[in-house]
Amino acid sequence: MKNAFRYTLSALALVALSGCASSSGDSTIGYYWQSLRGHMGIMGSAKPLQDWIDDASQKPALRERLELAQRARQFAIDELGLPDNASYRRYAQLGRTAAVWNVVGAPPYSLKLHTWCFPVTGCIGYRGYFAEADAKAESERLAQAGLEVSVYPVPAYSTLGYSNWLGGDPLLNTFIGWPEGDFVRLLFHELAHQVVYAEGDTAFNESYATAVERLGVDQWLAEHSTPQARVEFTTSEKRRTEFRILTRDARAQLAKVYASGDSSTPEGKAQLESAKQHAMQAFHEAYAQQRERWITEDKVKPEQLTNLDRWIKEANNASFGAQGAYDDLVPAFLALFEQQGKDWTKFHAAVKQLSNEPKDKRQAALNQLMKPEQDTQTAASEETTRP
């Protein structure tokens, strides 16, 4: 009875984060109920890591990974300045491939994400569902309203520390089997959300957490990993970086098209649509060329590219907008880390100070942090093109 009470309170904490949608049409009560039921299911399935490790019937691979999780959790505290609390000290097997499914939407000629407004988190550009069918139903509703939509699986989510006194966010089977580098980086990412969170600023929050994960995993691999894990991560990271460059360039081209177009007249809309399709075709062709290089030069097996192939096939303004939230401001946070002497405590404090600023002032500060890098790139470009 005591545990059931704890799980219910934890679920209610998540519901408080979820709030009510600013868009009309779906049931707020229904969304509350699926949040309550879904979170209760996860919390109720979680047991302390040591209980799983001490289970004599446990598979060795899972036992080894949970022991790795314990070491990485302590590393996050000792070396990265991430919080020492109850989160990620338990493990749950959910019997499914994702913790939640996120829904994102964007207008036909904009990369700006549709937002839902919640009491604690503010207005954010996604909405999570514990059942894929519910997420798809929400995406269909948004599509009927004229938005481009995307539904994607999420291996983990953060309650921003609100569940710590109730047992904390657990590790999940949805990512426990990932390669070592990918596993620890996700752990660092989710913990970062418990350090700093700016209400209603998805790009700030996700780019900060992404910067923490990239810096943190580099430090972990250099100090605590095996040569095999380092090689494995370097190989996959090279492919991720090349993919990020492709999608970043496509986002920039689409943004340029949308900024210069005018959809208020039939003629303007037709021209805008034509330019958009041209940009998307160029993106697909660029990916096809990169994909061929991965297969022929890097010896990547086609089946290893299944998820990327699907992302490319379904790419639209919503998926580009969601990806941009995780990537676009990362260079600013990396520059801030350097500016703070690579001192994690000072870095987190500087980010927290930024989070307390008005959004426009915060954005201006981040833009200024990125400016030296942009100036360097421009100078390099001018140098290579100079006669």
C-alpha positions in Angstrom: 0.0 0.0 0.0 2.9 2.3 0.9 4.5 1.7 -2.5 1.3 2.2 -4.4 0.9 5.6 -2.6 4.5 6.5 -3.6 4.0 5.6 -7.2 0.7 7.6 -7.4 2.4 10.7 -5.9 5.2 10.3 -8.4 2.8 10.0 -11.3 1.0 13.1 -10.1 4.3 14.9 -10.1 4.6 14.0 -13.8 1.1 15.1 -14.5 1.9 18.5 -13.0 4.7 18.7 -15.5 2.4 17.7 -18.3 -0.3 20.3 -17.6 -2.9 21.1 -20.2 -2.5 21.6 -23.9 -2.7 25.0 -25.4 -4.1 23.5 -28.6 -7.7 22.5 -28.6 -9.4 19.3 -29.5 -8.0 16.5 -27.4 -9.1 15.7 -23.8 -7.1 17.2 -21.0 -8.5 14.6 -18.7 -7.5 11.8 -21.2 -4.0 13.1 -21.4 -3.7 13.3 -17.6 -4.9 9.7 -17.3 -2.5 8.3 -19.8 0.3 10.2 -18.1 -0.7 8.9 -14.7 -1.1 5.3 -15.9 2.1 5.3 -17.9 4.3 6.8 -15.3 2.9 4.6 -12.6 3.7 1.6 -14.8 7.3 2.6 -15.1 7.8 3.5 -11.4 6.1 0.3 -10.4 8.4 -1.8 -12.5 11.6 -0.3 -11.2 13.8 -2.0 -8.7 17.2 -1.0 -7.2 20.2 -1.8 -9.5 21.8 -3.9 -6.8 18.7 -6.1 -6.6 19.0 -6.9 -10.3 22.7 -7.4 -10.0 22.4 -9.8 -7.0 19.8 -11.9 -8.7 21.5 -15.2 -9.4 19.3 -15.9 -12.4 20.3 -12.6 -14.0 21.9 -12.7 -17.5 25.6 -11.7 -17.3 25.2 -9.1 -20.0 22.5 -7.2 -18.1 24.5 -7.6 -14.8 27.6 -6.1 -16.4 25.7 -3.2 -17.9 24.0 -2.4 -14.6 27.4 -2.4 -13.0 28.6 0.0 -15.7 25.6 2.2 -15.0 26.7 2.4 -11.3 30.2 3.5 -12.3 28.9 6.0 -14.9 26.4 7.4 -12.3 29.2 8.0 -9.8 31.4 9.5 -12.6 28.6 11.9 -13.4 28.7 13.1 -9.8 32.4 13.2 -9.2 33.6 14.5 -12.6 30.8 16.2 -14.4 29.1 18.1 -11.5 25.8 16.3 -12.1 23.4 15.7 -9.2 23.9 13.1 -6.5 20.3 11.9 -6.1 18.0 9.0 -6.5 17.7 9.1 -10.3 19.1 6.2 -12.4 19.8 4.0 -9.4 17.0 1.7 -10.3 16.1 -0.3 -13.4 12.8 -1.2 -15.1 11.9 -3.6 -17.9 9.0 -2.1 -19.8 8.4 -4.8 -22.4 8.4 -2.2 -25.2 10.9 -0.4 -27.3 10.3 3.2 -26.2 9.6 4.9 -22.9 7.3 7.4 -24.6 6.5 8.6 -28.1 6.8 12.3 -28.8 4.6 14.2 -31.1 5.9 17.4 -32.9 4.2 19.6 -35.4 5.1 22.6 -37.6 3.4 24.7 -40.2 3.9 23.9 -43.9 6.2 26.8 -44.5 8.0 27.2 -41.1 10.4 25.2 -38.9 8.9 26.8 -35.8 7.4 24.0 -33.7 3.8 24.0 -32.5 3.8 24.3 -28.7 1.9 22.9 -25.8 1.9 24.9 -22.5 2.4 23.2 -19.2 2.3 24.6 -15.6 6.0 23.8 -14.7 7.8 23.3 -18.0 6.2 26.2 -19.8 5.5 26.1 -23.5 7.4 23.3 -25.2 7.6 22.0 -28.7 6.6 18.4 -28.2 4.1 16.2 -26.3 4.8 12.8 -25.0 2.5 9.7 -24.9 3.1 6.4 -23.2 1.3 4.5 -26.0 2.2 4.9 -29.6 -1.4 4.7 -30.7 -2.2 7.7 -28.6 0.7 9.7 -30.1 -0.5 8.8 -33.6 -4.0 9.9 -32.8 -2.7 13.3 -31.6 -0.5 13.6 -34.7 -3.6 12.9 -36.9 -5.5 15.7 -35.1 -2.6 18.1 -35.8 -2.4 17.0 -39.4 -6.1 17.8 -39.8 -5.4 21.2 -38.5 -2.9 21.8 -41.3 0.4 21.0 -39.6 3.2 18.8 -40.8 3.7 16.2 -38.0 6.2 13.7 -36.8 6.0 10.9 -34.2 9.2 9.5 -32.8 10.2 7.0 -30.1 12.0 8.3 -27.0 14.1 5.9 -25.0 14.0 7.9 -21.8 12.4 11.0 -20.3 13.2 13.2 -17.3 10.9 14.4 -14.6 13.4 17.2 -13.9 14.1 15.8 -10.4 10.4 15.9 -9.3 10.4 12.1 -8.9 13.6 11.9 -6.9 12.0 11.8 -3.4 9.8 9.0 -4.8 12.6 6.8 -6.1 13.9 8.8 -9.0 13.8 8.3 -12.8 14.9 4.7 -13.5 17.2 3.2 -16.1 15.1 1.4 -18.7 15.4 -1.6 -21.0 14.7 0.8 -23.9 18.4 2.0 -23.9 20.2 -0.3 -21.4 21.6 -2.4 -24.3 23.0 0.5 -26.3 26.8 0.6 -27.0 28.7 1.9 -24.0 29.3 5.4 -25.4 25.7 6.0 -26.4 24.4 4.6 -23.1 26.5 6.9 -20.9 25.8 9.9 -23.0 22.1 9.5 -22.7 22.5 9.1 -18.9 24.5 12.4 -18.8 21.9 14.1 -21.0 18.9 13.2 -18.8 20.8 14.2 -15.6 21.7 17.6 -17.1 18.0 18.4 -17.2 17.9 18.2 -13.5 20.7 20.8 -13.1 19.3 23.5 -15.3 15.9 24.0 -16.9 14.6 27.2 -18.5 10.9 27.3 -18.5 9.4 27.3 -22.1 12.8 27.2 -23.9 13.1 23.8 -25.6 16.1 24.8 -27.7 18.1 26.1 -24.7 17.3 23.0 -22.5 18.0 20.4 -25.1 21.1 22.0 -26.5 22.6 22.4 -23.0 21.9 18.8 -22.2 23.3 17.7 -25.6 26.5 19.7 -24.9 26.8 18.0 -21.5 26.4 14.6 -23.1 29.0 15.2 -25.8 31.6 16.7 -23.4 30.8 14.1 -20.7 31.1 11.0 -23.0 34.4 12.2 -24.4 35.8 12.5 -20.9 34.3 9.1 -19.9 35.7 7.3 -22.9 39.1 8.8 -22.4 39.4 8.0 -18.7 37.2 4.9 -18.0 36.4 3.0 -21.2 38.1 0.2 -23.2 39.8 0.7 -26.5 37.1 -1.3 -28.2 34.3 0.9 -26.9 36.3 4.0 -27.9 36.7 2.8 -31.5 33.1 1.8 -31.6 31.9 5.2 -30.4 34.3 7.1 -32.7 33.0 5.2 -35.7 29.3 5.8 -34.9 30.0 9.4 -33.9 31.6 10.1 -37.3 28.5 9.0 -39.0 26.3 11.0 -36.6 28.4 14.1 -37.3 28.1 13.7 -41.0 24.4 13.2 -40.7 24.1 16.3 -38.5 25.9 18.4 -41.1 23.5 17.2 -43.8 20.4 18.0 -41.8 21.8 21.3 -40.6 22.4 22.4 -44.1 18.9 21.3 -45.1 17.4 23.2 -42.2 19.3 26.3 -43.2 18.2 26.1 -46.8 14.5 25.5 -45.8 14.7 28.5 -43.4 16.0 30.7 -46.2 13.2 29.5 -48.5 10.5 30.2 -45.9 12.0 33.6 -44.9 12.0 34.9 -48.5 8.6 33.4 -49.6 5.1 34.6 -49.3 2.2 32.2 -49.0 -0.5 34.8 -48.7 -1.4 34.6 -52.4 -1.9 31.6 -54.7 1.1 32.6 -56.9 3.4 33.1 -53.9 2.3 29.9 -52.3 3.0 28.0 -55.5 6.5 29.5 -55.7 7.1 28.8 -52.1 6.0 25.2 -52.5 8.2 24.7 -55.5 11.3 26.1 -53.7 10.5 23.9 -50.7 10.3 20.8 -52.9 13.6 21.7 -54.6 15.3 22.0 -51.3 13.9 18.7 -50.1 15.0 17.0 -53.3 18.5 18.4 -52.9 18.5 17.0 -49.3 17.5 13.6 -50.4 20.1 13.5 -53.1 22.8 14.6 -50.7 21.8 11.9 -48.3 21.8 9.3 -51.0 25.4 10.3 -51.9 26.5 10.2 -48.3 24.8 6.9 -47.8 26.7 5.4 -50.7 30.0 6.7 -49.2 29.2 5.1 -45.9 28.5 1.7 -47.6 31.4 1.7 -50.0 34.1 3.6 -48.1 33.2 3.0 -44.4 31.9 -0.5 -45.0 28.6 0.2 -43.2 26.0 -2.5 -43.7 22.8 -1.2 -45.3 20.7 -2.7 -42.4 22.7 -0.4 -40.0 21.1 2.6 -41.8 17.5 1.5 -41.4 16.6 4.1 -38.8 18.3 6.9 -40.8 16.7 5.8 -44.0 13.3 6.0 -42.3 14.0 9.4 -40.8 15.0 10.8 -44.3 11.9 9.3 -45.9 9.6 10.9 -43.4 11.6 14.2 -42.9 9.4 17.3 -42.8 9.3 20.7 -41.1 8.3 19.0 -37.8 11.2 16.5 -37.7 13.7 19.2 -38.8 12.4 21.6 -36.2 12.6 19.0 -33.4 16.2 18.1 -34.5 17.2 21.7 -34.5 16.2 22.1 -30.8 18.8 19.5 -29.9 21.6 20.9 -32.2 21.4 24.5 -33.1 22.7 26.1 -29.8 25.2 23.3 -28.9 28.2 25.3 -30.2 27.3 28.1 -27.8 27.4 25.9 -24.8 30.6 24.2 -25.9 32.1 27.7 -26.2 30.8 28.6 -22.7 32.4 25.5 -21.3 35.8 26.6 -22.8 35.1 30.1 -21.5 34.7 28.7 -18.0 38.1 27.0 -18.1 36.5 23.6 -18.7 35.4 23.7 -15.0 32.1 21.8 -14.7 30.9 23.6 -11.6 31.5 27.0 -13.1 29.9 25.9 -16.4 26.7 24.7 -14.8 26.5 27.9 -12.7 27.0 30.0 -15.8 24.2 28.1 -17.6 21.9 28.4 -14.6 22.5 32.2 -14.6 21.6 32.3 -18.3 18.4 30.4 -17.6 17.3 33.1 -15.2 17.6 35.8 -17.8 14.7 36.9 -20.0 14.5 34.7 -23.1 15.6 37.4 -25.6 18.6 38.3 -23.5 19.5 34.7 -23.0 19.3 34.1 -26.8 21.5 37.2 -27.5 24.2 35.9 -25.1 24.2 32.5 -26.8 24.4 34.1 -30.2 27.4 36.1 -29.0 29.1 32.9 -27.8 28.7 31.4 -31.2 29.9 34.5 -33.1 33.7 33.8 -32.8 33.2 30.4 -34.3 31.1 31.8 -37.1 33.7 34.5 -37.7 36.5 31.9 -37.9 34.5 29.8 -40.3 33.8 32.9 -42.5 37.5 33.9 -42.5 38.5 30.4 -43.4 36.0 30.3 -46.3 37.2 33.7 -47.6 40.8 32.5 -47.4 40.1 29.4 -49.5 38.2 31.4 -52.1 40.7 34.2 -52.3 42.5 34.4 -55.7 
